[in-house]
Amino acid sequence: MTAASGEATASNMQDTVAPVVEQDVMTPFDFQPRTRLVYGYGVVGRLGALAAELGFRRPLLVADLGLVAAGHVARAERHLVDAGLNVAYFNDFDVNPDTTMVDAGCSVARRDDIDSIIGLGGGSSLDCAKGINLLLTNGGRMEDYRGYGKASRPMLPMIGVPTTAGTGSEAQSYAVIADATTHMKMACGDPKAAFGVAILDPELTLSQPASVTATSGFDAIAHAVESAVTTRRTAMSDCFAREAWRLLNGSFERVLDRPDDLNARAAMHLGAFYGGLAIEQSMLGAAHACANPLTARHQITHGVALAILLPHVVRWNSAAVAPLYRRLLPPTIDDDDDDTGAGDPGERLATRLRALASHAGLPHQLRTEGVVLDDLPQLANDAAQQWTGTFNPRPLTATDAREVYRCAF
């Protein structure tokens, strides 16, 4: 990798990094769908019936104030009340929900004696709902659940209703919660934290501002690309990652150009869900590890950080996983006999990712987002401590992370 031109390349490291051997079909996995998917236009109208079917009587509806303003909370309430349910509400949280916000949600849940939880909104609402459920049923602090499988007691039944095509949280058993002091994100997962039902209604995404469509959509794209090449990838995760990429790559520009195109929104919604399923099996990599410190220290929107970083990470990783990247690309006459580098799968994929980000009006340099060169050492140290980085196909050290940041600067 070199930062001389501001572009990440494999350069002389191409000869020293052993390519990953494709052995996905030999990698063992344990796959059990935990979430029932209800998908289609207008299916949010089934929310009350599905909640009643699961035995909900007094659900806590977790939705941020933007969802209240958009009318989604009132619509959900109508369906739930019509089904005979008594609804409690929690909306005192923001993007990137933190430990303090989750604690506040637990206080509301205890006060109102809820017996179930519904997450309505983007990843923030869905993650906050899971975090509340973890603490309400298992006690302790969010920090106690960092990692996976640390909830020892049963959790309340949950329904997830995403209104954005982005995080894929509705398909995962992870809650991503920020530490209120350091602002660093913690991935807290447990099989019991998965939603019992996910309702995917593309019509709900029509209310997204264009900026949210852009940033959440690129987040979903990053999930597909990273989960396709991690050290934990399996034959199962590969199916979901590649289908997620096909849907997202083919629909992202359309949904930006024609916001009322419901077919494009449907493809984005389903693609984000498949990306979440891929993460559940495969996890993520260096782009997410480097993006999280940018959000924590510079408040750069997650999707924006990924748009800046992912093309550089792809170029760097290509020395190890070029055959895996090639599977995401349309075939060419000869991928390897192009001296310009355009035939290299990592370069071709990075170019496509940059084109998608540019179409969305997303920036391509850290310097335009308030980052200065002196920030890079601390950011790199933070990135090297991120759990997601441990699954990257090339080991991510602080030195490597710093070079990624330099290339993106």
C-alpha positions as CSV (number, residue, x, y, z in Angstrom):
1,M,0.0,0.0,0.0
2,T,1.3,3.5,-0.8
3,A,0.0,6.9,0.2
4,A,2.1,8.9,-2.2
5,S,-0.8,9.5,-4.6
6,G,-3.6,9.2,-2.1
7,E,-4.5,5.8,-3.5
8,A,-4.1,2.4,-1.8
9,T,-2.5,-0.2,-3.9
10,A,-1.0,-3.7,-3.3
11,S,2.4,-2.4,-4.7
12,N,5.4,-4.5,-3.7
13,M,3.3,-6.4,-1.0
14,Q,1.6,-8.3,-3.8
15,D,4.5,-10.8,-3.8
16,T,4.7,-11.2,0.0
17,V,1.0,-11.8,0.9
18,A,-0.2,-15.3,0.2
19,P,-3.5,-15.3,-1.7
20,V,-6.4,-16.8,0.3
21,V,-7.3,-20.3,-1.0
22,E,-11.0,-20.6,-1.8
23,Q,-12.1,-23.3,0.6
24,D,-15.5,-21.9,1.5
25,V,-17.3,-25.2,1.0
26,M,-14.9,-26.8,3.5
27,T,-15.5,-24.3,6.2
28,P,-17.9,-25.7,8.9
29,F,-20.8,-23.6,9.9
30,D,-23.9,-23.8,12.1
31,F,-26.9,-22.0,10.5
32,Q,-30.3,-21.7,12.0
33,P,-32.6,-18.9,11.0
34,R,-33.8,-17.3,14.1
35,T,-35.9,-14.5,12.5
36,R,-39.1,-15.0,10.5
37,L,-39.1,-12.6,7.5
38,V,-42.3,-11.0,6.4
39,Y,-41.6,-9.1,3.2
40,G,-43.7,-7.1,0.7
41,Y,-45.5,-3.9,0.0
42,G,-47.9,-2.9,2.8
43,V,-47.0,-5.8,5.1
44,V,-46.5,-3.3,8.0
45,G,-50.3,-3.6,8.2
46,R,-49.7,-7.1,9.7
47,L,-47.8,-5.7,12.7
48,G,-50.6,-6.0,15.2
49,A,-51.6,-9.5,14.1
50,L,-48.0,-10.8,14.2
51,A,-47.5,-9.2,17.6
52,A,-50.6,-10.8,19.0
53,E,-49.6,-14.2,17.4
54,L,-46.3,-14.0,19.4
55,G,-48.3,-13.3,22.6
56,F,-47.5,-9.6,23.0
57,R,-49.8,-7.7,25.4
58,R,-47.9,-4.6,26.4
59,P,-45.0,-4.0,24.0
60,L,-42.4,-1.2,24.2
61,L,-42.3,0.5,20.9
62,V,-38.7,1.8,20.4
63,A,-38.6,4.5,17.7
64,D,-36.7,7.8,17.5
65,L,-38.4,11.2,17.2
66,G,-37.8,11.3,13.4
67,L,-40.1,8.3,13.1
68,V,-42.7,10.1,15.2
69,A,-42.5,13.1,12.9
70,A,-42.8,10.9,9.8
71,G,-46.0,9.4,11.1
72,H,-44.6,5.8,11.3
73,V,-45.2,5.6,15.1
74,A,-48.8,6.6,14.8
75,R,-49.3,4.1,12.0
76,A,-47.7,1.3,14.0
77,E,-49.7,2.3,17.1
78,R,-52.9,2.0,15.1
79,H,-52.2,-1.5,14.0
80,L,-51.2,-2.6,17.5
81,V,-54.2,-1.0,19.2
82,D,-56.5,-2.6,16.7
83,A,-55.1,-5.9,17.7
84,G,-55.9,-5.2,21.4
85,L,-52.4,-4.3,22.6
86,N,-51.5,-1.7,25.1
87,V,-48.4,0.2,23.8
88,A,-45.6,1.9,25.7
89,Y,-43.1,4.1,24.0
90,F,-39.4,5.0,24.1
91,N,-37.9,7.6,21.8
92,D,-35.3,9.4,24.0
93,F,-32.3,8.3,21.9
94,D,-30.4,9.4,18.8
95,V,-28.2,8.0,16.0
96,N,-25.5,5.7,17.4
97,P,-27.4,4.9,20.6
98,D,-25.1,4.8,23.6
99,T,-25.1,3.1,27.0
100,T,-26.9,6.0,28.7
101,M,-29.7,5.9,26.2
102,V,-30.1,2.1,26.7
103,D,-30.2,2.6,30.4
104,A,-33.0,5.2,30.0
105,G,-35.0,2.8,27.8
106,C,-34.7,0.2,30.5
107,S,-36.1,2.6,33.1
108,V,-39.1,3.2,30.9
109,A,-39.6,-0.5,30.2
110,R,-39.5,-1.3,34.0
111,R,-41.9,1.6,34.8
112,D,-44.4,0.5,32.2
113,D,-44.1,-3.3,33.0
114,I,-43.7,-4.2,29.3
115,D,-43.7,-7.9,28.1
116,S,-42.3,-7.5,24.6
117,I,-40.4,-5.0,22.4
118,I,-40.8,-3.6,18.9
119,G,-37.9,-1.8,17.2
120,L,-39.2,0.6,14.5
121,G,-36.8,2.6,12.4
122,G,-33.2,2.5,11.3
123,G,-30.3,0.6,12.8
124,S,-30.4,2.9,15.8
125,S,-33.9,2.0,16.8
126,L,-33.3,-1.7,16.2
127,D,-30.0,-1.8,18.1
128,C,-31.4,0.2,21.0
129,A,-34.4,-2.2,21.2
130,K,-31.9,-5.1,21.5
131,G,-29.8,-3.3,24.1
132,I,-32.8,-2.6,26.2
133,N,-33.9,-6.2,26.0
134,L,-30.4,-7.5,27.1
135,L,-30.2,-5.3,30.2
136,L,-33.9,-5.6,31.1
137,T,-33.8,-9.4,31.2
138,N,-30.2,-10.2,32.1
139,G,-29.1,-7.2,34.2
140,G,-25.7,-5.6,34.4
141,R,-24.3,-3.1,31.9
142,M,-23.9,-3.1,28.1
143,E,-20.2,-3.5,28.5
144,D,-20.8,-6.9,30.1
145,Y,-22.2,-8.2,26.7
146,R,-19.4,-7.1,24.4
147,G,-18.7,-10.0,22.2
148,Y,-21.1,-12.9,21.8
149,G,-23.2,-15.3,23.8
150,K,-23.0,-13.7,27.2
151,A,-26.8,-13.5,28.0
152,S,-27.6,-16.3,30.4
153,R,-31.3,-15.7,30.8
154,P,-34.2,-15.8,28.4
155,M,-35.1,-12.5,26.7
156,L,-38.4,-10.8,25.8
157,P,-39.9,-11.6,22.3
158,M,-39.2,-8.9,19.8
159,I,-40.2,-7.7,16.3
160,G,-38.0,-5.5,14.1
161,V,-39.5,-3.1,11.6
162,P,-36.7,-1.4,9.6
163,T,-37.6,1.9,7.8
164,T,-34.2,2.2,6.2
165,A,-32.1,-0.1,3.9
166,G,-28.9,0.0,5.7
167,T,-27.6,-1.8,8.8
168,G,-29.4,-5.2,8.4
169,S,-29.8,-5.2,12.2
170,E,-33.2,-6.8,11.7
171,A,-31.4,-9.9,10.5
172,Q,-28.7,-10.1,13.2
173,S,-28.3,-11.1,16.8
174,Y,-26.0,-8.2,17.5
175,A,-26.7,-4.8,19.1
176,V,-24.2,-2.1,18.3
177,I,-24.1,0.3,21.2
178,A,-21.6,3.1,21.8
179,D,-19.9,3.7,25.1
180,A,-21.3,6.9,26.5
181,T,-17.9,8.0,27.7
182,T,-15.5,7.0,24.9
183,H,-18.2,7.0,22.1
184,M,-16.5,3.8,20.7
185,K,-19.0,1.2,19.4
186,M,-19.4,-2.1,21.1
187,A,-20.8,-5.2,19.3
188,C,-22.9,-7.1,21.8
189,G,-24.4,-10.3,20.4
190,D,-26.3,-13.3,21.6
191,P,-28.6,-15.8,19.8
192,K,-31.4,-14.7,22.0
193,A,-31.1,-11.1,20.9
194,A,-32.4,-11.9,17.4
195,F,-35.8,-10.5,16.4
196,G,-38.5,-13.2,16.3
197,V,-40.0,-11.5,13.3
198,A,-38.7,-8.9,10.9
199,I,-41.2,-6.9,8.8
200,L,-39.7,-5.6,5.6
201,D,-42.1,-3.2,3.9
202,P,-40.3,-1.1,1.2
203,E,-43.0,1.5,1.4
204,L,-41.7,2.5,4.8
205,T,-38.4,3.6,3.2
206,L,-40.1,6.3,1.1
207,S,-39.9,8.7,4.0
208,Q,-36.1,8.6,4.1
209,P,-34.3,11.8,3.4
210,A,-32.0,11.5,0.4
211,S,-29.0,11.8,2.7
212,V,-30.1,8.8,4.7
213,T,-30.8,6.8,1.6
214,A,-27.2,7.5,0.5
215,T,-25.4,6.8,3.8
216,S,-27.5,3.9,4.9
217,G,-27.4,2.4,1.4
218,F,-23.6,2.6,1.3
219,D,-23.4,1.0,4.7
220,A,-25.4,-2.0,3.3
221,I,-23.0,-2.1,0.3
222,A,-20.0,-2.2,2.6
223,H,-21.6,-5.1,4.5
224,A,-21.9,-7.1,1.3
225,V,-18.4,-6.4,0.2
226,E,-16.7,-7.0,3.6
227,S,-18.6,-10.1,4.6
228,A,-17.7,-11.7,1.2
229,V,-14.0,-11.9,2.1
230,T,-13.6,-12.3,5.9
231,T,-11.7,-15.1,7.5
232,R,-15.0,-16.4,8.9
233,R,-16.8,-16.5,5.6
234,T,-18.6,-19.8,4.8
235,A,-20.5,-21.2,1.8
236,M,-23.7,-20.0,3.5
237,S,-22.5,-16.4,4.2
238,D,-21.2,-16.3,0.6
239,C,-24.7,-16.9,-0.7
240,F,-26.1,-14.0,1.3
241,A,-23.1,-11.6,0.6
242,R,-23.1,-12.1,-3.1
243,E,-26.9,-11.8,-3.4
244,A,-26.8,-8.7,-1.2
245,W,-24.2,-7.2,-3.5
246,R,-26.2,-8.0,-6.6
247,L,-29.3,-6.3,-5.3
248,L,-27.5,-3.3,-3.8
249,N,-25.1,-2.7,-6.7
250,G,-28.0,-2.8,-9.2
251,S,-30.4,-0.6,-7.2
252,F,-28.4,2.0,-5.3
253,E,-28.1,4.5,-8.2
254,R,-31.7,3.9,-9.2
255,V,-33.1,4.7,-5.8
256,L,-31.0,7.9,-5.6
257,D,-32.1,9.0,-9.0
258,R,-35.7,8.0,-8.7
259,P,-36.7,8.0,-5.0
260,D,-40.2,6.9,-5.7
261,D,-39.1,3.8,-7.5
262,L,-40.6,1.1,-5.2
263,N,-38.9,-1.7,-7.0
264,A,-35.5,-0.2,-6.4
265,R,-36.4,0.4,-2.8
266,A,-37.6,-3.2,-2.4
267,A,-34.3,-4.4,-3.8
268,M,-32.3,-2.2,-1.4
269,H,-34.4,-3.3,1.5
270,L,-34.0,-7.0,0.8
271,G,-30.3,-6.5,-0.1
272,A,-29.7,-4.9,3.3
273,F,-31.4,-7.8,5.0
274,Y,-29.2,-10.3,3.1
275,G,-26.2,-8.3,4.1
276,G,-27.2,-8.6,7.8
277,L,-27.5,-12.4,7.3
278,A,-24.1,-12.5,5.8
279,I,-22.6,-10.5,8.8
280,E,-24.3,-13.0,11.2
281,Q,-22.3,-15.8,9.6
282,S,-19.2,-14.0,8.4
283,M,-18.7,-10.7,10.4
284,L,-16.9,-7.7,8.9
285,G,-13.4,-6.3,8.3
286,A,-10.9,-3.5,8.2
287,A,-13.2,-0.9,6.7
288,H,-15.6,-1.1,9.6
289,A,-12.7,-1.2,12.1
290,C,-11.4,2.0,10.6
291,A,-14.8,3.7,10.3
292,N,-15.9,3.4,13.9
293,P,-13.1,5.6,15.3
294,L,-14.0,8.3,12.8
295,T,-17.6,8.3,14.1
296,A,-16.5,8.2,17.7
297,R,-13.8,11.0,17.5
298,H,-15.0,13.1,14.6
299,Q,-18.8,12.4,14.5
300,I,-18.5,11.4,10.9
301,T,-21.6,9.6,9.8
302,H,-20.9,5.8,9.5
303,G,-21.9,5.5,5.9
304,V,-19.8,8.5,5.0
305,A,-16.7,7.0,6.7
306,L,-17.2,3.8,4.8
307,A,-17.6,5.6,1.5
308,I,-14.2,7.2,2.1
309,L,-12.4,4.1,3.4
310,L,-13.8,1.0,1.7
311,P,-12.2,1.5,-1.8
312,H,-8.8,1.8,-0.2
313,V,-9.3,-1.3,2.0
314,V,-10.5,-3.3,-1.0
315,R,-7.3,-2.3,-2.9
316,W,-5.2,-3.4,0.0
317,N,-7.0,-6.6,0.7
318,S,-6.9,-7.6,-3.0
319,A,-3.3,-8.9,-2.6
320,A,-4.9,-11.7,-0.5
321,V,-8.4,-12.1,-1.8
322,A,-8.5,-11.0,-5.5
323,P,-10.3,-14.3,-6.5
324,L,-13.1,-13.5,-4.0
325,Y,-13.5,-9.9,-5.2
326,R,-13.6,-11.2,-8.8
327,R,-16.8,-13.1,-8.0
328,L,-18.5,-9.8,-7.3
329,L,-17.6,-8.4,-10.7
330,P,-18.9,-8.9,-14.2
331,P,-16.4,-11.0,-16.3
332,T,-13.9,-9.4,-18.6
333,I,-11.9,-10.9,-21.4
334,D,-8.8,-11.2,-19.2
335,D,-8.7,-9.9,-15.7
336,D,-5.0,-10.2,-15.4
337,D,-3.4,-8.9,-18.6
338,D,-4.0,-5.2,-18.2
339,D,-0.9,-3.2,-17.3
340,T,-3.0,-0.3,-16.2
341,G,-4.3,-2.2,-13.2
342,A,-7.9,-1.9,-14.4
343,G,-8.1,-5.7,-14.7
344,D,-7.1,-6.3,-11.1
345,P,-10.3,-7.3,-9.3
346,G,-9.5,-5.2,-6.3
347,E,-8.9,-2.1,-8.5
348,R,-12.0,-2.7,-10.5
349,L,-14.2,-3.2,-7.4
350,A,-12.7,-0.2,-5.7
351,T,-13.4,1.9,-8.8
352,R,-17.0,0.8,-8.8
353,L,-17.4,1.5,-5.1
354,R,-16.0,5.0,-5.6
355,A,-18.4,5.6,-8.5
356,L,-21.3,4.5,-6.3
357,A,-20.2,6.8,-3.5
358,S,-19.7,9.7,-5.9
359,H,-23.1,9.2,-7.4
360,A,-24.5,9.6,-3.9
361,G,-22.6,12.8,-3.4
362,L,-20.5,11.2,-0.6
363,P,-17.0,12.5,0.0
364,H,-13.8,10.7,-0.8
365,Q,-11.2,12.3,1.5
366,L,-10.9,12.5,5.2
367,R,-9.4,16.0,5.1
368,T,-12.8,17.4,3.9
369,E,-14.5,15.9,7.0
370,G,-12.4,17.7,9.6
371,V,-9.6,15.1,10.1
372,V,-6.0,16.3,10.2
373,L,-2.8,14.4,9.8
374,D,-2.0,14.6,13.5
375,D,-5.2,12.6,14.2
376,L,-4.1,9.5,12.3
377,P,-2.0,7.8,15.0
378,Q,-4.8,7.8,17.5
379,L,-7.3,6.8,15.0
380,A,-5.1,3.9,13.9
381,N,-4.6,2.7,17.5
382,D,-8.3,2.7,18.0
383,A,-9.0,0.9,14.7
384,A,-6.5,-1.9,15.6
385,Q,-8.5,-2.6,18.8
386,Q,-11.8,-3.0,16.9
387,W,-13.2,-6.5,17.0
388,T,-14.3,-6.4,13.4
389,G,-10.7,-5.9,12.3
390,T,-9.8,-9.4,13.6
391,F,-11.9,-11.0,10.8
392,N,-10.2,-9.0,7.9
393,P,-8.5,-11.3,5.4
394,R,-5.2,-9.5,6.0
395,P,-4.2,-8.9,9.6
396,L,-4.9,-5.3,10.6
397,T,-2.3,-3.7,12.8
398,A,-2.1,-0.1,13.9
399,T,0.5,0.5,11.2
400,D,-1.8,-0.9,8.6
401,A,-4.7,1.1,9.8
402,R,-2.6,4.3,9.8
403,E,-1.7,3.6,6.1
404,V,-5.4,3.1,5.2
405,Y,-6.2,6.5,6.8
406,R,-3.2,8.1,5.0
407,C,-4.4,6.8,1.7
408,A,-7.9,8.1,2.4
409,F,-6.7,11.5,3.7
